[in-house]
Amino acid sequence: MSEQSDVERQAPASAPKEEAPAEVICSDTILKGNQEVLIQHGETTYRLRITQNGKLILCK
């Protein structure tokens, strides 16, 4: 057997696809000056809010 056919047999059937980097969205864009927003995801509503310490918290 040739060296090339050995390499071909060892290569994975399909190479893993590289994922595109996640889009970055400024929290100001989402909150639009508000302290909290409600986000509907499927049948569930989530609350995204800014805490007194300036952190973001997402609650069901």
ABEGO torsion letter per residue (X at the ends): XBAAAAAAAABBABBBBBBBBBBBBBAAAAAGGBABBBBBBEABBBBBBBBAAGBBBBBX
